[in-house]
Amino acid sequence: MFNRTMYELGSHRSVIRELFEFGKKRAAEVGADKVYDFSLGNPNVPAPDGVKAAAEKLLSLTDNTLLHGYTSAQGDATVRKAVADNINARFGAGVSPDFIYMTCGAAASLTVTLNALREEGDEFILLAPYFPEYAVFVKAAGGVPVVVPFDPETFAPDLDALEKAIGPRTKGIIVNSPNNPSGTVYTRETLTRIAELLSQANARYDRHIVLIADEPYRELVYGDAEAPYLMNVYPDTVVCYSWSKSLSLPGERIGYIALSPRLCDKEGVYAAVCGAGRALGYVCAPAMFQYVAAACVDERPDIEAYRRNRDLIYSALTEMGYDCVRPDGAFYLFVRSLEADANAFSDRAKNYGLLIVPGDSFGAPGYVRISYCVSHDMIERSLPAFRALIDSYKK
Amino acid sequence: MFNRTMYELGSHRSVIRELFEFGKKRAAEVGADKVYDFSLGNPNVPAPDGVKAAAEKLLSLTDNTLLHGYTSAQGDATVRKAVADNINARFGAGVSPDFIYMTCGAAASLTVTLNALREEGDEFILLAPYFPEYAVFVKAAGGVPVVVPFDPETFAPDLDALEKAIGPRTKGIIVNSPNNPSGTVYTRETLTRIAELLSQANARYDRHIVLIADEPYRELVYGDAEAPYLMNVYPDTVVCYSWSKSLSLPGERIGYIALSPRLCDKEGVYAAVCGAGRALGYVCAPAMFQYVAAACVDERPDIEAYRRNRDLIYSALTEMGYDCVRPDGAFYLFVRSLEADANAFSDRAKNYGLLIVPGDSFGAPGYVRISYCVSHDMIERSLPAFRALIDSYKK
């Protein structure tokens, strides 16, 4: 009656969503103030004021058949120009509006790119720890995910393992920095080394492995950390961007795909991107929020609020004895589980009202992800629970 | 370097888009007043005032992290309830909000449904004349399109041919009434007969063929014509809806999938729908326009404007000698080509500034589609060109 693979994907929600639903139920039972939900990556910092101003201005001044009408499949031309200008002003990447494709958010950027690239037998490398949906998207596009482990001291990829994983069937690699779930920002040295390994493989196998830079957290970098622009590090790069976090618009599904001017056969890849968007049913990205994003391309939410959250939870947890690497970006803390099985640890944490996501589906068993895109107040209130949790392992 | 199928889909645009792009170029050369573009189905009637009011109210009164935040993957619960209530009040269909899935528009409704249903070797029946993207969506989902011809007197499906086309591999049939490209509204008699043929096949092959009702034009019905609600005609029905035309919001990509309460194993199909949405990268439908659509679920644009256009162009063209069936819905007129090859006819029409789409890709060679969702004034100004075109065949 239906497709079994799709049924499995739909009936077994992601572990993140399961925890989130559990939290809502639990809050109804014991009170919302006794549930500390660190499960979802849903920004709690509001969109910058410019978003509301831009939306109101568009609604009152733009002819409504234009505002809400179809744009070109690849996105409105003025919007694509605004995006390219912004990329070029910030990173000097030399991107052309003709190689920008507006999308319904980061997930769509990835599924469209993967479907555009995937040929029979192609492998795509995922660097653990990685966002679990990557594996779903690669398989749904007909590709084979190949997972590379990480260095537990830094959460950077294990470069020796990466070298071994790249083979004649490697079509692409997804690089996500700042990283979900670890909050790590890969250093320029790490990225340069990844680029070298890819270039060597390209020469060896006479192909062009595509670096897919998944960048929803690009703007969320704290302190002095630097997040190099990947087009400037490796020529065959496709950037998948979203305004979900950078403008706090996750529900509006608005993002883009940008092809590097140095990407091999970029005309062909761009046509395949347009074709994949068409085949998956993405007629165009939501029109009004294309215009809003273009108007707000330099706006940011209150990123300092996330930094303050990071400082609070990182300091408090390490002081209590939790083991974690200080994250420089995104809004996640990746903590070593207090027992070998992170699922058992996550279950025990529930008894203290703490909803934290086991790392197994991120390709990192033995860890849990804590999303700190929550109120500062909730983090403060949750600290006794974190203390009780670690104490329970000392008895 | 890329997927060849996607490349072909992206580099050969649909013939509709090609004509539209030609029109823009031609207008720059000879003046916009000398190009009569009847190519696109882009509503020219503005969204009802309620849309702007609802959007402004949401922007000013709703907490912006809620307004722009993720909704559940299946759509916000209050929105799904509003949709189900509306369907039930109008059609008594007994739909549950738990079997509504909000989508990024009609195309997404279809690709998600097709991917959810498709198993190895499955065929999907398309009733000519049909929207060309149906074939793209079926193939991209891994299915096999099977085209059934039509009765040229009524543009209703040839029911004998349909009976022969239904076989043991038939998984579904797409029914689109009011129809793009013909404007035909299938009669209750026709729909009942289709339902009977499906039910007989279900008994014969011990399966449940799914009727996929693609309903973006449901609200655009003129005069006394009736468009029966398909859930009430056949039990195994999935409705794919969009507000693109019914609220004039085509660029905002907002619609839904509704499963009939009588659909076989609807829990399984719904899970597969959720899984397909996930696999294709549809995280949730655009949040703010979910709320706008729910607030405006009973609003309509000025449908009389389309009726006036229909009356003008239908009367004028038949009076001149063009051969066409009077459309009762949507905003298309499907006219018999004045020569065997509708592509040659469409090309000749260009010389008179008339952009009309050859019917070959709709599964109906020998016809052209005229979209009359344009200004009444442009239709009036175009009439001498239509006359000159038909006269050119009399010389």
Chai-1 contact restraints between the chains, C-beta under 6 A:
chainA,res_idxA,chainB,res_idxB,connection_type,confidence,min_distance_angstrom,max_distance_angstrom,comment,restraint_id
A,M1,B,D265,contact,1.0,0.0,6.0,A-B,restraint_1
A,F2,B,A116,contact,1.0,0.0,6.0,A-B,restraint_2
A,F2,B,L117,contact,1.0,0.0,6.0,A-B,restraint_3
A,F2,B,G268,contact,1.0,0.0,6.0,A-B,restraint_4
A,F2,B,V269,contact,1.0,0.0,6.0,A-B,restraint_5
A,F2,B,A272,contact,1.0,0.0,6.0,A-B,restraint_6
A,N3,B,A116,contact,1.0,0.0,6.0,A-B,restraint_7
A,N3,B,R118,contact,1.0,0.0,6.0,A-B,restraint_8
A,N3,B,E119,contact,1.0,0.0,6.0,A-B,restraint_9
A,N3,B,A272,contact,1.0,0.0,6.0,A-B,restraint_10
A,M6,B,A116,contact,1.0,0.0,6.0,A-B,restraint_11
A,M6,B,A272,contact,1.0,0.0,6.0,A-B,restraint_12
A,M6,B,G275,contact,1.0,0.0,6.0,A-B,restraint_13
A,M6,B,A276,contact,1.0,0.0,6.0,A-B,restraint_14
A,Y7,B,G268,contact,1.0,0.0,6.0,A-B,restraint_15
A,Y7,B,A271,contact,1.0,0.0,6.0,A-B,restraint_16
A,Y7,B,A272,contact,1.0,0.0,6.0,A-B,restraint_17
A,Y7,B,G275,contact,1.0,0.0,6.0,A-B,restraint_18
A,L9,B,G275,contact,1.0,0.0,6.0,A-B,restraint_19
A,L9,B,R278,contact,1.0,0.0,6.0,A-B,restraint_20
A,L9,B,A279,contact,1.0,0.0,6.0,A-B,restraint_21
A,G10,B,A271,contact,1.0,0.0,6.0,A-B,restraint_22
A,G10,B,A272,contact,1.0,0.0,6.0,A-B,restraint_23
A,G10,B,C274,contact,1.0,0.0,6.0,A-B,restraint_24
A,G10,B,G275,contact,1.0,0.0,6.0,A-B,restraint_25
A,S11,B,A271,contact,1.0,0.0,6.0,A-B,restraint_26
A,N42,B,G69,contact,1.0,0.0,6.0,A-B,restraint_27
A,N42,B,Y70,contact,1.0,0.0,6.0,A-B,restraint_28
A,P46,B,N64,contact,1.0,0.0,6.0,A-B,restraint_29
A,P46,B,T65,contact,1.0,0.0,6.0,A-B,restraint_30
A,A47,B,N64,contact,1.0,0.0,6.0,A-B,restraint_31
A,A47,B,H68,contact,1.0,0.0,6.0,A-B,restraint_32
A,K52,B,L59,contact,1.0,0.0,6.0,A-B,restraint_33
A,A55,B,L59,contact,1.0,0.0,6.0,A-B,restraint_34
A,E56,B,L59,contact,1.0,0.0,6.0,A-B,restraint_35
A,L59,B,K52,contact,1.0,0.0,6.0,A-B,restraint_36
A,L59,B,A55,contact,1.0,0.0,6.0,A-B,restraint_37
A,L59,B,E56,contact,1.0,0.0,6.0,A-B,restraint_38
A,N64,B,P46,contact,1.0,0.0,6.0,A-B,restraint_39
A,N64,B,A47,contact,1.0,0.0,6.0,A-B,restraint_40
A,T65,B,P46,contact,1.0,0.0,6.0,A-B,restraint_41
A,H68,B,A47,contact,1.0,0.0,6.0,A-B,restraint_42
A,H68,B,L249,contact,1.0,0.0,6.0,A-B,restraint_43
A,H68,B,G251,contact,1.0,0.0,6.0,A-B,restraint_44
A,H68,B,E252,contact,1.0,0.0,6.0,A-B,restraint_45
A,G69,B,N42,contact,1.0,0.0,6.0,A-B,restraint_46
A,G69,B,G251,contact,1.0,0.0,6.0,A-B,restraint_47
A,Y70,B,N42,contact,1.0,0.0,6.0,A-B,restraint_48
A,Y70,B,P250,contact,1.0,0.0,6.0,A-B,restraint_49
A,Y70,B,G251,contact,1.0,0.0,6.0,A-B,restraint_50
A,T71,B,G251,contact,1.0,0.0,6.0,A-B,restraint_51
A,C104,B,C104,contact,1.0,0.0,6.0,A-B,restraint_52
A,A107,B,G281,contact,1.0,0.0,6.0,A-B,restraint_53
A,A107,B,V283,contact,1.0,0.0,6.0,A-B,restraint_54
A,A108,B,G281,contact,1.0,0.0,6.0,A-B,restraint_55
A,T111,B,L280,contact,1.0,0.0,6.0,A-B,restraint_56
A,T111,B,G281,contact,1.0,0.0,6.0,A-B,restraint_57
A,A116,B,F2,contact,1.0,0.0,6.0,A-B,restraint_58
A,A116,B,M6,contact,1.0,0.0,6.0,A-B,restraint_59
A,L117,B,F2,contact,1.0,0.0,6.0,A-B,restraint_60
A,R118,B,N3,contact,1.0,0.0,6.0,A-B,restraint_61
A,E119,B,N3,contact,1.0,0.0,6.0,A-B,restraint_62
A,A140,B,A279,contact,1.0,0.0,6.0,A-B,restraint_63
A,L249,B,H68,contact,1.0,0.0,6.0,A-B,restraint_64
A,P250,B,Y70,contact,1.0,0.0,6.0,A-B,restraint_65
A,G251,B,H68,contact,1.0,0.0,6.0,A-B,restraint_66
A,G251,B,G69,contact,1.0,0.0,6.0,A-B,restraint_67
A,G251,B,Y70,contact,1.0,0.0,6.0,A-B,restraint_68
A,G251,B,T71,contact,1.0,0.0,6.0,A-B,restraint_69
A,G251,B,A287,contact,1.0,0.0,6.0,A-B,restraint_70
A,E252,B,H68,contact,1.0,0.0,6.0,A-B,restraint_71
A,E252,B,P286,contact,1.0,0.0,6.0,A-B,restraint_72
A,E252,B,A287,contact,1.0,0.0,6.0,A-B,restraint_73
A,R253,B,P286,contact,1.0,0.0,6.0,A-B,restraint_74
A,D265,B,M1,contact,1.0,0.0,6.0,A-B,restraint_75
A,G268,B,F2,contact,1.0,0.0,6.0,A-B,restraint_76
A,G268,B,Y7,contact,1.0,0.0,6.0,A-B,restraint_77
A,V269,B,F2,contact,1.0,0.0,6.0,A-B,restraint_78
A,A271,B,Y7,contact,1.0,0.0,6.0,A-B,restraint_79
A,A271,B,G10,contact,1.0,0.0,6.0,A-B,restraint_80
A,A271,B,S11,contact,1.0,0.0,6.0,A-B,restraint_81
A,A272,B,F2,contact,1.0,0.0,6.0,A-B,restraint_82
A,A272,B,N3,contact,1.0,0.0,6.0,A-B,restraint_83
A,A272,B,M6,contact,1.0,0.0,6.0,A-B,restraint_84
A,A272,B,Y7,contact,1.0,0.0,6.0,A-B,restraint_85
A,A272,B,G10,contact,1.0,0.0,6.0,A-B,restraint_86
A,C274,B,G10,contact,1.0,0.0,6.0,A-B,restraint_87
A,G275,B,M6,contact,1.0,0.0,6.0,A-B,restraint_88
A,G275,B,Y7,contact,1.0,0.0,6.0,A-B,restraint_89
A,G275,B,L9,contact,1.0,0.0,6.0,A-B,restraint_90
A,G275,B,G10,contact,1.0,0.0,6.0,A-B,restraint_91
A,A276,B,M6,contact,1.0,0.0,6.0,A-B,restraint_92
A,R278,B,L9,contact,1.0,0.0,6.0,A-B,restraint_93
A,A279,B,L9,contact,1.0,0.0,6.0,A-B,restraint_94
A,A279,B,A140,contact,1.0,0.0,6.0,A-B,restraint_95
A,L280,B,T111,contact,1.0,0.0,6.0,A-B,restraint_96
A,L280,B,L280,contact,1.0,0.0,6.0,A-B,restraint_97
A,G281,B,A107,contact,1.0,0.0,6.0,A-B,restraint_98
A,G281,B,A108,contact,1.0,0.0,6.0,A-B,restraint_99
A,G281,B,T111,contact,1.0,0.0,6.0,A-B,restraint_100
A,V283,B,A107,contact,1.0,0.0,6.0,A-B,restraint_101
A,P286,B,E252,contact,1.0,0.0,6.0,A-B,restraint_102
A,P286,B,R253,contact,1.0,0.0,6.0,A-B,restraint_103
A,P286,B,P286,contact,1.0,0.0,6.0,A-B,restraint_104
A,A287,B,G251,contact,1.0,0.0,6.0,A-B,restraint_105
A,A287,B,E252,contact,1.0,0.0,6.0,A-B,restraint_106
